[in-house]
Structure formats: C-alpha cells, structure tokens
Amino acid sequence: MGVAVCSLKWEAVRSGAQRIIYDSDGYHLVRFPYGEAEESYDPWKMHDPAGGDPAPAFPDAHSGLITPSHDGWGVLSALVFWEADSRPRDYRARFVRDPLGESTGYDSTATTDMVPTSGGQYRSYTWAMFVKRTTPVGLKISARGAGGAGVAAPLMLAEFKLAIHTDVITP
C-alpha cells in the first residue's frame, strides 16, 4: 500500500510570532512556512506555493493549506502548543476541508474543545477521512475568553500532517 505524506512545522522561536487572525467562523487558519524550513517534509508538493498567481508567501492564508496529491484515505494530525495565558477559557481546534472556500466549500470536521490546564497548553489532534486532490485541508484553532470571544493567545509551536493511503480497496 502506498502512502503520500506532507508534514509541516512552524515554531515561534525560528519564524517569529504568528499573528492570530480570527476568520468569520471564529477560528484562525494556522500558517506554515514553505520549503525545507522548520523540519517540513513535502516530496509530493502538497504545500507548494508554485502555481499561484501571484505565488503565495508565508504567512498569507494559502500557507495554511495542504492540497492532497492523491485521492485516498487521509489521516490528519496536528500538534499545537499555546503559551500559558490566563485569558482563554477554552481552546478549540478543527480540521477543515477547503477552509478558504475556493473549491468545494468550507466543511469543518473533528472540532475539539478543551478547558485550560494550569501551565502551557499542549494539544494533539488526529482525524481520518477521505481526501481529494481538488480540496485543500487546513488546521484551524481558537482560544476563547469570557463570553466566547476569540483571544489572540500566543502560539509557540504548531505541526500539521497529512498521510494519504492511496490504495483504498472498495467492494
């Protein structure tokens, strides 16, 4: 069975702080550098700025996308480290098909909501679903304060990975 993998990583200590920008859905699309930066692995060019006009650049919204190289069974995983912050009352994450609404339409799945712990907030997420070459996927996050409003809590690290099992057997 073949597996195509894209593994992205961003760290504040290497790339500087990531400005948290909440979209109309109350979530921030996490951005990742292009190329070999930050221990990224992308031989199938699923996180590639080439082909855009103009070519996207980190940290624009397109740098938050993985566009599957194959149709297949995709396993999405993410790791998010938030700095300790007393303002958020909960931390949320979700995987989204077409988060920019440019192909098949925004479709979120696997939304997770957790209350803060007493120190830094370290979260990992996993979800499996069918992916298509025509539909990019993204990782969206939110830190919410009193009343549910988004809080620009600082991120320390984020990773986003997609492993596509290309030989899906159908009956």
C-alpha beads as a LAMMPS data file, in Angstrom:
LAMMPS data file: protein, C-alpha beads

171 atoms
170 bonds

1 atom types
1 bond types

-500.0 500.0 xlo xhi
-500.0 500.0 ylo yhi
-500.0 500.0 zlo zhi

Masses

1 110.0

Atoms # bond

1 1 1 0.000 0.000 0.000
2 1 1 1.354 3.426 -0.936
3 1 1 1.360 6.389 1.454
4 1 1 1.914 10.018 0.420
5 1 1 2.944 12.287 3.302
6 1 1 3.098 16.024 3.938
7 1 1 4.493 17.153 7.303
8 1 1 4.573 20.860 8.221
9 1 1 6.053 22.598 11.254
10 1 1 6.164 26.176 12.499
11 1 1 7.916 27.456 15.638
12 1 1 7.777 30.956 17.073
13 1 1 11.466 30.782 18.127
14 1 1 12.505 30.201 14.492
15 1 1 9.970 32.189 12.479
16 1 1 8.721 34.806 14.911
17 1 1 5.261 35.127 16.392
18 1 1 2.268 34.124 14.308
19 1 1 -0.399 36.795 14.378
20 1 1 -3.694 35.203 15.379
21 1 1 -6.378 36.373 12.939
22 1 1 -9.894 35.077 13.535
23 1 1 -11.988 34.448 10.418
24 1 1 -15.752 34.932 10.297
25 1 1 -16.151 31.434 11.793
26 1 1 -14.210 32.467 14.931
27 1 1 -11.140 30.357 14.086
28 1 1 -7.583 31.118 12.911
29 1 1 -6.120 29.165 9.972
30 1 1 -2.633 28.181 11.189
31 1 1 0.095 29.162 8.699
32 1 1 3.235 27.176 7.850
33 1 1 6.437 28.198 6.021
34 1 1 7.095 26.837 2.536
35 1 1 10.090 24.700 1.600
36 1 1 12.504 22.917 3.890
37 1 1 12.085 25.361 6.774
38 1 1 11.067 24.152 10.221
39 1 1 11.599 20.414 9.563
40 1 1 8.902 20.261 6.883
41 1 1 8.658 17.251 4.567
42 1 1 6.764 17.570 1.301
43 1 1 8.111 15.493 -1.611
44 1 1 4.628 15.333 -3.227
45 1 1 4.361 19.169 -3.232
46 1 1 1.141 19.311 -1.235
47 1 1 2.257 22.564 0.448
48 1 1 3.779 24.296 -2.548
49 1 1 3.448 27.982 -3.400
50 1 1 4.175 27.353 -7.098
51 1 1 1.292 27.721 -9.483
52 1 1 -0.418 30.602 -7.749
53 1 1 -0.664 33.963 -9.486
54 1 1 0.839 35.675 -7.656
55 1 1 2.625 32.893 -5.803
56 1 1 1.521 32.835 -2.162
57 1 1 4.052 33.619 0.565
58 1 1 4.171 32.722 4.244
59 1 1 2.200 33.868 6.272
60 1 1 -0.645 34.512 3.808
61 1 1 -3.805 32.412 4.178
62 1 1 -2.738 29.936 1.453
63 1 1 0.284 28.971 3.578
64 1 1 -2.220 27.279 5.895
65 1 1 -3.267 24.733 3.261
66 1 1 -2.262 21.205 2.389
67 1 1 -3.636 20.243 -1.031
68 1 1 -3.713 16.434 -1.284
69 1 1 -1.591 14.996 -4.106
70 1 1 -3.847 11.938 -4.387
71 1 1 -7.403 10.910 -3.656
72 1 1 -7.470 8.426 -0.784
73 1 1 -7.919 7.757 2.908
74 1 1 -6.243 10.646 4.706
75 1 1 -5.028 10.676 8.281
76 1 1 -4.711 14.245 9.548
77 1 1 -2.752 15.036 12.688
78 1 1 -1.780 18.233 14.424
79 1 1 0.164 19.461 17.421
80 1 1 -0.448 22.904 18.934
81 1 1 1.469 24.488 21.829
82 1 1 -0.057 27.664 23.286
83 1 1 1.858 29.865 25.719
84 1 1 0.468 29.938 29.256
85 1 1 -2.148 32.694 29.261
86 1 1 -4.775 33.493 31.878
87 1 1 -7.319 34.946 29.414
88 1 1 -8.613 31.923 27.444
89 1 1 -11.372 29.857 28.997
90 1 1 -11.224 27.190 26.315
91 1 1 -9.072 26.101 23.389
92 1 1 -10.550 24.715 20.201
93 1 1 -9.247 23.077 17.045
94 1 1 -10.791 21.660 13.901
95 1 1 -9.741 20.248 10.573
96 1 1 -11.399 21.942 7.612
97 1 1 -11.892 20.915 4.004
98 1 1 -11.494 23.977 1.731
99 1 1 -11.001 26.490 4.578
100 1 1 -10.734 29.430 2.137
101 1 1 -13.877 28.466 0.221
102 1 1 -12.102 28.276 -3.136
103 1 1 -13.066 24.794 -4.368
104 1 1 -15.779 22.641 -2.788
105 1 1 -16.857 24.938 0.063
106 1 1 -15.948 25.219 3.738
107 1 1 -16.566 21.949 5.609
108 1 1 -15.255 21.556 9.157
109 1 1 -14.872 18.261 10.976
110 1 1 -13.422 16.883 14.214
111 1 1 -13.911 20.081 16.233
112 1 1 -12.375 19.683 19.694
113 1 1 -12.976 21.932 22.708
114 1 1 -10.805 21.750 25.857
115 1 1 -10.521 23.795 29.030
116 1 1 -7.082 25.149 30.038
117 1 1 -4.739 23.317 32.361
118 1 1 -2.571 25.070 34.976
119 1 1 0.501 25.511 32.719
120 1 1 1.165 25.769 28.995
121 1 1 -1.484 24.344 26.720
122 1 1 -0.145 21.386 24.697
123 1 1 -2.651 19.635 22.453
124 1 1 -2.520 16.934 19.795
125 1 1 -5.316 16.048 17.385
126 1 1 -5.964 13.196 14.940
127 1 1 -8.741 12.562 12.426
128 1 1 -9.176 10.275 9.419
129 1 1 -11.314 10.981 6.359
130 1 1 -11.362 10.662 2.594
131 1 1 -9.375 13.426 0.889
132 1 1 -9.476 14.605 -2.716
133 1 1 -6.861 16.324 -4.879
134 1 1 -9.328 19.098 -5.637
135 1 1 -9.975 20.010 -1.993
136 1 1 -7.291 21.525 0.259
137 1 1 -7.384 20.924 4.009
138 1 1 -6.345 23.157 6.886
139 1 1 -5.960 23.283 10.662
140 1 1 -7.999 25.977 12.387
141 1 1 -7.658 26.938 16.052
142 1 1 -9.334 29.253 18.524
143 1 1 -8.687 30.456 22.071
144 1 1 -11.845 31.883 23.593
145 1 1 -12.221 34.160 26.571
146 1 1 -15.178 35.242 28.645
147 1 1 -18.345 35.428 26.571
148 1 1 -16.848 33.187 23.851
149 1 1 -14.907 35.939 22.082
150 1 1 -11.653 34.998 20.344
151 1 1 -8.461 35.869 22.238
152 1 1 -5.126 36.420 20.473
153 1 1 -3.327 33.987 22.791
154 1 1 0.266 33.403 21.605
155 1 1 1.224 30.168 19.857
156 1 1 4.631 28.615 20.497
157 1 1 4.572 25.715 18.030
158 1 1 2.265 24.097 15.500
159 1 1 2.574 20.996 13.339
160 1 1 0.141 19.782 10.692
161 1 1 0.463 16.461 8.867
162 1 1 -1.428 14.521 6.224
163 1 1 -0.741 10.882 5.353
164 1 1 -2.750 9.638 2.358
165 1 1 -3.228 5.909 1.911
166 1 1 -3.541 5.768 -1.852
167 1 1 -4.544 2.132 -2.319
168 1 1 -8.050 2.161 -0.865
169 1 1 -9.873 -1.068 -1.655
170 1 1 -13.547 -0.718 -2.494
171 1 1 -16.049 -3.610 -2.564

Bonds

1 1 1 2
2 1 2 3
3 1 3 4
4 1 4 5
5 1 5 6
6 1 6 7
7 1 7 8
8 1 8 9
9 1 9 10
10 1 10 11
11 1 11 12
12 1 12 13
13 1 13 14
14 1 14 15
15 1 15 16
16 1 16 17
17 1 17 18
18 1 18 19
19 1 19 20
20 1 20 21
21 1 21 22
22 1 22 23
23 1 23 24
24 1 24 25
25 1 25 26
26 1 26 27
27 1 27 28
28 1 28 29
29 1 29 30
30 1 30 31
31 1 31 32
32 1 32 33
33 1 33 34
34 1 34 35
35 1 35 36
36 1 36 37
37 1 37 38
38 1 38 39
39 1 39 40
40 1 40 41
41 1 41 42
42 1 42 43
43 1 43 44
44 1 44 45
45 1 45 46
46 1 46 47
47 1 47 48
48 1 48 49
49 1 49 50
50 1 50 51
51 1 51 52
52 1 52 53
53 1 53 54
54 1 54 55
55 1 55 56
56 1 56 57
57 1 57 58
58 1 58 59
59 1 59 60
60 1 60 61
61 1 61 62
62 1 62 63
63 1 63 64
64 1 64 65
65 1 65 66
66 1 66 67
67 1 67 68
68 1 68 69
69 1 69 70
70 1 70 71
71 1 71 72
72 1 72 73
73 1 73 74
74 1 74 75
75 1 75 76
76 1 76 77
77 1 77 78
78 1 78 79
79 1 79 80
80 1 80 81
81 1 81 82
82 1 82 83
83 1 83 84
84 1 84 85
85 1 85 86
86 1 86 87
87 1 87 88
88 1 88 89
89 1 89 90
90 1 90 91
91 1 91 92
92 1 92 93
93 1 93 94
94 1 94 95
95 1 95 96
96 1 96 97
97 1 97 98
98 1 98 99
99 1 99 100
100 1 100 101
101 1 101 102
102 1 102 103
103 1 103 104
104 1 104 105
105 1 105 106
106 1 106 107
107 1 107 108
108 1 108 109
109 1 109 110
110 1 110 111
111 1 111 112
112 1 112 113
113 1 113 114
114 1 114 115
115 1 115 116
116 1 116 117
117 1 117 118
118 1 118 119
119 1 119 120
120 1 120 121
121 1 121 122
122 1 122 123
123 1 123 124
124 1 124 125
125 1 125 126
126 1 126 127
127 1 127 128
128 1 128 129
129 1 129 130
130 1 130 131
131 1 131 132
132 1 132 133
133 1 133 134
134 1 134 135
135 1 135 136
136 1 136 137
137 1 137 138
138 1 138 139
139 1 139 140
140 1 140 141
141 1 141 142
142 1 142 143
143 1 143 144
144 1 144 145
145 1 145 146
146 1 146 147
147 1 147 148
148 1 148 149
149 1 149 150
150 1 150 151
151 1 151 152
152 1 152 153
153 1 153 154
154 1 154 155
155 1 155 156
156 1 156 157
157 1 157 158
158 1 158 159
159 1 159 160
160 1 160 161
161 1 161 162
162 1 162 163
163 1 163 164
164 1 164 165
165 1 165 166
166 1 166 167
167 1 167 168
168 1 168 169
169 1 169 170
170 1 170 171
